[in-house]
Amino acid sequence: MTRRAVVVGGAGAVGRLFTERLLEAGAEVTVVDPADAPVFGAARRVRGDITDPGPALSAELGRADLVVLAVPEPVALAALPGLAGALAPGAVLADTLSVKQAVTRAVREHTPGVQAVGLNPMFAPALGFAGRPVAAVVVHDGPGVAALLALIEEWGARVVRVDAAEHDRLAAASQALTHAAVLGFGLALAGTGVSAADLRPVAPPPATTLLALLARVASGTPEVYWDVQYANAEAGAARKALAEAVHRVADTVEHGTEADFAALLGELRAYLGDDLAHHRDTCARLFAQP
């Protein structure tokens, strides 16, 4: 059981999510953040720089069973060399970065004796853990890591274990590619000269859904979406695949036949395989909302 936790970056959205749940689980939580944003509930605040911790922050780290790094990748990488000697024996180090290969290498290099796991909640923090996937890259296993993953499952999440390379490949496909498709749809729509206001009254369910996704991304924090596209080395290949696929659809329609188009849809049905019915039914439920 986690008795004392330090959440670095706890004033941010992901850090606040972990702070809330850890407090509900009965842990004493200390939030470390250079910002003056308020912290949640009974959490304590320590202002400090995790890349250069002073005496107060070092003392908090030394008492913690769990340290969560809910910070950008450059901060996490800069902090790791100093963390090995600061953490208590048996403590667990968890990062929440959206890209895992670089931080996994750094954890192995700088904190070889520390139980460590990389976590990536694959959802907007405001949605909460219940029913949502959390990707977990176990770097150094141990009882503390097992207990933390079990706790996350108690919060209602589905923990999906992957290695660092597979995580980044899947994140590029599920996040970078998806976001690029939504952004591309928005930019293409704007380029047609059709206004969103004119489109809304006549938009069929697929267009309405894409407009909703576009509004969600456009209203989000730019740094988050930039990190998904820029920091993941696998994202470039995903964007290239998207561009090539759009060209292939256009080429099929402009230079092919109806039979060629039907064959294209057949390829996609084959790709979905046994999951075809599941995703088709999910779409039906989404579109049932007027």
RODO-2510 file (C-alpha; in nm, 4 decimals, decimal comma):
residues 290
     n   res          X          Y          Z
     1     m     0,0000     0,0000     0,0000
     2     t     0,1220     0,3488    -0,0845
     3     r     0,1387     0,5511     0,2367
     4     r     0,3315     0,8537     0,1157
     5     a     0,3426     0,9770    -0,2431
     6     v     0,5160     1,2671    -0,4127
     7     v     0,3543     1,3854    -0,7363
     8     v     0,5948     1,6043    -0,9310
     9     g     0,3948     1,8317    -1,1589
    10     g     0,0909     1,7744    -0,9438
    11     a    -0,0671     2,1056    -1,0422
    12     g    -0,1033     1,9845    -1,4017
    13     a    -0,3950     1,7816    -1,5345
    14     v    -0,2286     1,4382    -1,5211
    15     g    -0,0596     1,5116    -1,1894
    16     r    -0,3886     1,6255    -1,0404
    17     l    -0,5569     1,3050    -1,1594
    18     f    -0,3037     1,0926    -0,9696
    19     t    -0,3137     1,3246    -0,6698
    20     e    -0,6903     1,2924    -0,6387
    21     r    -0,6924     0,9148    -0,6628
    22     l    -0,3985     0,8648    -0,4275
    23     l    -0,5641     1,0840    -0,1660
    24     e    -0,8849     0,8843    -0,2035
    25     a    -0,6803     0,5675    -0,1522
    26     g    -0,5627     0,7011     0,1823
    27     a    -0,2125     0,8112     0,0873
    28     e    -0,0436     1,1225     0,2176
    29     v     0,0358     1,3200    -0,0982
    30     t     0,2883     1,5958    -0,1508
    31     v     0,2613     1,7951    -0,4721
    32     v     0,5818     1,9387    -0,6165
    33     d     0,5332     2,2105    -0,8719
    34     p     0,7038     2,5424    -0,9464
    35     a     0,3679     2,6924    -1,0379
    36     d     0,1391     2,8675    -0,7898
    37     a    -0,1696     2,6776    -0,9043
    38     p    -0,3795     2,5410    -0,6163
    39     v    -0,3403     2,1736    -0,5239
    40     f    -0,6223     1,9290    -0,4723
    41     g    -0,7816     1,8572    -0,1369
    42     a    -0,5525     1,7643     0,1496
    43     a    -0,2383     1,7428    -0,0610
    44     r     0,0637     1,9309     0,0704
    45     r     0,2649     2,1604    -0,1541
    46     v     0,6390     2,1901    -0,1860
    47     r     0,7653     2,4442    -0,4347
    48     g     1,0803     2,3164    -0,5927
    49     d     1,2724     2,2062    -0,8984
    50     i     1,2947     1,8290    -0,9333
    51     t     1,6052     1,8693    -1,1501
    52     d     1,7817     2,0468    -0,8622
    53     p     1,6039     1,9537    -0,5384
    54     g     1,6856     2,1452    -0,2245
    55     p     1,6766     2,0068     0,1301
    56     a     1,2981     2,0252     0,1707
    57     l     1,2237     1,8454    -0,1551
    58     s     1,4992     1,5886    -0,0976
    59     a     1,3473     1,5088     0,2410
    60     e     1,0040     1,4560     0,0839
    61     l     1,1499     1,2270    -0,1803
    62     g     1,3313     1,0234     0,0834
    63     r     1,0085     0,9590     0,2758
    64     a     0,7969     0,8601    -0,0241
    65     d     0,6799     0,5103    -0,1180
    66     l     0,5860     0,6406    -0,4634
    67     v     0,7217     0,9244    -0,6757
    68     v     0,5184     1,0170    -0,9839
    69     l     0,6886     1,2266    -1,2514
    70     a     0,3971     1,4009    -1,4255
    71     v     0,6300     1,6378    -1,6089
    72     p     0,7482     1,6990    -1,9676
    73     e     1,0156     1,4665    -2,1054
    74     p     1,3091     1,7140    -2,0786
    75     v     1,2336     1,7686    -1,7095
    76     a     1,2036     1,3973    -1,6371
    77     l     1,5289     1,3166    -1,8175
    78     a     1,7116     1,5952    -1,6353
    79     a     1,5756     1,4799    -1,2977
    80     l     1,6622     1,1107    -1,3220
    81     p     2,0388     1,1292    -1,2521
    82     g     1,9728     1,2753    -0,9085
    83     l     1,6805     1,0568    -0,8083
    84     a     1,8551     0,7245    -0,7451
    85     g     2,0250     0,8466    -0,4301
    86     a     1,7229     1,0413    -0,3086
    87     l     1,4604     0,7663    -0,3063
    88     a     1,3987     0,5349    -0,0138
    89     p     1,4696     0,1609    -0,0492
    90     g     1,1612    -0,0073    -0,1946
    91     a     1,0156     0,3146    -0,3352
    92     v     0,8500     0,3114    -0,6760
    93     l     0,9271     0,5629    -0,9500
    94     a     0,6530     0,6174    -1,2089
    95     d     0,6578     0,8506    -1,5073
    96     t     0,3527     0,9567    -1,7104
    97     l     0,5280     1,0541    -2,0342
    98     s     0,3493     0,9974    -2,3641
    99     v     0,6700     0,8590    -2,5214
   100     k     0,8596     0,5817    -2,3412
   101     q     1,1799     0,4723    -2,5140
   102     a     1,4035     0,7608    -2,4079
   103     v     1,2827     0,7722    -2,0488
   104     t     1,3061     0,3931    -2,0180
   105     r     1,6704     0,4028    -2,1274
   106     a     1,7401     0,6829    -1,8809
   107     v     1,5720     0,4991    -1,5917
   108     r     1,7784     0,1880    -1,6621
   109     e     2,0964     0,3954    -1,6727
   110     h     2,0446     0,6226    -1,3741
   111     t     1,8172     0,4308    -1,1348
   112     p     1,9069     0,0628    -1,1817
   113     g     1,8089    -0,0370    -0,8282
   114     v     1,4757     0,1433    -0,8147
   115     q     1,1410    -0,0187    -0,8912
   116     a     1,0122     0,1758    -1,1903
   117     v     0,7190     0,1798    -1,4293
   118     g     0,6159     0,4083    -1,7116
   119     l     0,2445     0,4881    -1,7188
   120     n     0,0488     0,6510    -1,9992
   121     p    -0,3202     0,7172    -1,9341
   122     m    -0,4599     0,6909    -2,2869
   123     f    -0,7341     0,9470    -2,2282
   124     a    -0,7852     1,3075    -2,1288
   125     p    -0,7363     1,3316    -1,7498
   126     a    -1,0773     1,4933    -1,6993
   127     l    -1,2414     1,1666    -1,8110
   128     g    -1,1040     0,9718    -1,5143
   129     f    -0,9698     0,6183    -1,4942
   130     a    -1,2953     0,4217    -1,4956
   131     g    -1,3191     0,2033    -1,8060
   132     r    -1,0105     0,3645    -1,9657
   133     p    -0,6825     0,2050    -2,0793
   134     v    -0,3535     0,2819    -1,9070
   135     a    -0,0434     0,1626    -2,0911
   136     a     0,2233     0,0341    -1,8515
   137     v     0,5907    -0,0143    -1,9348
   138     v     0,7483    -0,2023    -1,6442
   139     v     1,1156    -0,1046    -1,6339
   140     h     1,2242    -0,2539    -1,2996
   141     d     0,9602    -0,4855    -1,1551
   142     g     0,8921    -0,5508    -0,7905
   143     p     0,6162    -0,5699    -0,5302
   144     g     0,5690    -0,1940    -0,5284
   145     v     0,5129    -0,1825    -0,9041
   146     a     0,2664    -0,4719    -0,8817
   147     a     0,0793    -0,2936    -0,6017
   148     l     0,0635     0,0319    -0,7980
   149     l    -0,0733    -0,1387    -1,1092
   150     a    -0,3278    -0,3236    -0,8961
   151     l    -0,4331     0,0079    -0,7405
   152     i    -0,4816     0,1631    -1,0847
   153     e    -0,7017    -0,1316    -1,1761
   154     e    -0,9000    -0,0736    -0,8558
   155     w    -0,9620     0,2778    -0,9852
   156     g    -1,1396     0,1123    -1,2789
   157     a    -0,8680     0,1381    -1,5421
   158     r    -0,7573    -0,1375    -1,7798
   159     v    -0,3812    -0,1762    -1,7407
   160     v    -0,2201    -0,2863    -2,0676
   161     r     0,1416    -0,4011    -2,0299
   162     v     0,3722    -0,3280    -2,3239
   163     d     0,7438    -0,2724    -2,3693
   164     a     0,8778     0,0736    -2,4486
   165     a     0,9186     0,0238    -2,8234
   166     e     0,5730    -0,1288    -2,8609
   167     h     0,4244     0,1527    -2,6530
   168     d     0,5658     0,4188    -2,8829
   169     r     0,4562     0,2294    -3,1939
   170     l     0,1020     0,1906    -3,0595
   171     a     0,0923     0,5523    -2,9393
   172     a     0,1943     0,6722    -3,2849
   173     a    -0,0879     0,4689    -3,4386
   174     s    -0,3564     0,5497    -3,1817
   175     q    -0,2685     0,9099    -3,0947
   176     a    -0,0335     1,0762    -3,3447
   177     l    -0,2101     0,9271    -3,6474
   178     t    -0,5568     0,9968    -3,5071
   179     h    -0,4798     1,3551    -3,4135
   180     a    -0,3134     1,4187    -3,7510
   181     a    -0,6219     1,2828    -3,9280
   182     v    -0,8508     1,5105    -3,7264
   183     l    -0,6307     1,8149    -3,7817
   184     g    -0,6025     1,7336    -4,1510
   185     f    -0,9806     1,7041    -4,1762
   186     g    -1,0191     2,0470    -4,0172
   187     l    -0,7617     2,2138    -4,2390
   188     a    -0,9097     2,0499    -4,5501
   189     l    -1,2603     2,1547    -4,4478
   190     a    -1,1479     2,5130    -4,3947
   191     g    -0,9881     2,5020    -4,7385
   192     t    -1,3153     2,4093    -4,9079
   193     g    -1,4697     2,7438    -4,8188
   194     v    -1,7627     2,5729    -4,6433
   195     s    -1,8101     2,7302    -4,3015
   196     a    -1,8597     2,5189    -3,9912
   197     a    -2,1789     2,7156    -3,9250
   198     d    -2,3209     2,6237    -4,2670
   199     l    -2,2127     2,2612    -4,2341
   200     r    -2,3557     2,1950    -3,8910
   201     p    -2,7304     2,1882    -3,9801
   202     v    -2,6827     1,9333    -4,2598
   203     a    -2,3871     1,7322    -4,1267
   204     p    -2,4505     1,3555    -4,1218
   205     p    -2,3279     1,1571    -3,8185
   206     p    -1,9728     1,0921    -3,9486
   207     a    -1,9158     1,4610    -4,0196
   208     t    -2,0708     1,5601    -3,6868
   209     t    -1,8370     1,3195    -3,5072
   210     l    -1,5320     1,4536    -3,6872
   211     l    -1,6365     1,8116    -3,6123
   212     a    -1,6689     1,7167    -3,2452
   213     l    -1,3201     1,5629    -3,2468
   214     l    -1,1839     1,8697    -3,4241
   215     a    -1,3370     2,0997    -3,1634
   216     r    -1,1933     1,8881    -2,8815
   217     v    -0,8408     1,8916    -3,0245
   218     a    -0,8539     2,2607    -3,1189
   219     s    -0,9699     2,3491    -2,7662
   220     g    -0,6966     2,1421    -2,6008
   221     t    -0,3553     2,2346    -2,4681
   222     p    -0,1183     2,2846    -2,7650
   223     e     0,1802     2,1482    -2,5723
   224     v     0,0056     1,8129    -2,5231
   225     y    -0,0760     1,7635    -2,8908
   226     w     0,2648     1,8945    -2,9973
   227     d     0,4346     1,6416    -2,7694
   228     v     0,2321     1,3563    -2,9203
   229     q     0,3443     1,4568    -3,2721
   230     y     0,6982     1,5793    -3,2068
   231     a     0,8403     1,3659    -2,9281
   232     n     0,7445     1,0254    -3,0661
   233     a     0,9987     0,9100    -3,3244
   234     e     0,7356     0,6742    -3,4669
   235     a     0,4887     0,9567    -3,5402
   236     g     0,6510     1,0661    -3,8660
   237     a     0,5930     0,7270    -4,0250
   238     a     0,2301     0,7373    -3,9119
   239     r     0,1726     1,0803    -4,0684
   240     k     0,3417     0,9632    -4,3896
   241     a     0,1129     0,6591    -4,3992
   242     l    -0,1884     0,8874    -4,3551
   243     a    -0,0842     1,1122    -4,6437
   244     e    -0,0196     0,8143    -4,8688
   245     a    -0,3557     0,6617    -4,7797
   246     v    -0,5439     0,9808    -4,8704
   247     h    -0,3620     0,9885    -5,2036
   248     r    -0,4505     0,6239    -5,2609
   249     v    -0,8211     0,6889    -5,2011
   250     a    -0,8122     0,9852    -5,4399
   251     d    -0,6251     0,7851    -5,7029
   252     t    -0,8710     0,4963    -5,6753
   253     v    -1,1698     0,7261    -5,7259
   254     e    -1,0160     0,9394    -6,0005
   255     h    -0,8417     0,6674    -6,2027
   256     g    -0,9931     0,3388    -6,0907
   257     t    -1,3308     0,1706    -6,1079
   258     e    -1,6124     0,0939    -5,8679
   259     a    -1,4718    -0,2568    -5,8425
   260     d    -1,1334    -0,1106    -5,7378
   261     f    -1,3092     0,0935    -5,4702
   262     a    -1,4952    -0,2143    -5,3476
   263     a    -1,1637    -0,3998    -5,3275
   264     l    -1,0237    -0,1160    -5,1154
   265     l    -1,3137    -0,1535    -4,8701
   266     g    -1,2530    -0,5281    -4,8709
   267     e    -0,8924    -0,4686    -4,7625
   268     l    -1,0172    -0,2616    -4,4715
   269     r    -1,2695    -0,5254    -4,3661
   270     a    -0,9907    -0,7829    -4,3725
   271     y    -0,7687    -0,5550    -4,1625
   272     l    -1,0392    -0,5192    -3,8962
   273     g    -1,0905    -0,8947    -3,8971
   274     d    -1,2689    -1,0316    -3,5911
   275     d    -1,2953    -0,6775    -3,4487
   276     l    -1,5123    -0,5578    -3,7377
   277     a    -1,8450    -0,6230    -3,5635
   278     h    -1,7244    -0,4681    -3,2359
   279     h    -1,6209    -0,1406    -3,3976
   280     r    -1,9257    -0,1315    -3,6242
   281     d    -2,1529    -0,1703    -3,3200
   282     t    -1,9583     0,0977    -3,1320
   283     c    -2,0173     0,3350    -3,4241
   284     a    -2,3891     0,2519    -3,4235
   285     r    -2,4121     0,3414    -3,0551
   286     l    -2,2286     0,6694    -3,1134
   287     f    -2,4541     0,7603    -3,4023
   288     a    -2,7687     0,6718    -3,2077
   289     q    -2,7230     1,0033    -3,0277
   290     p    -2,9108     1,2657    -3,2364
***
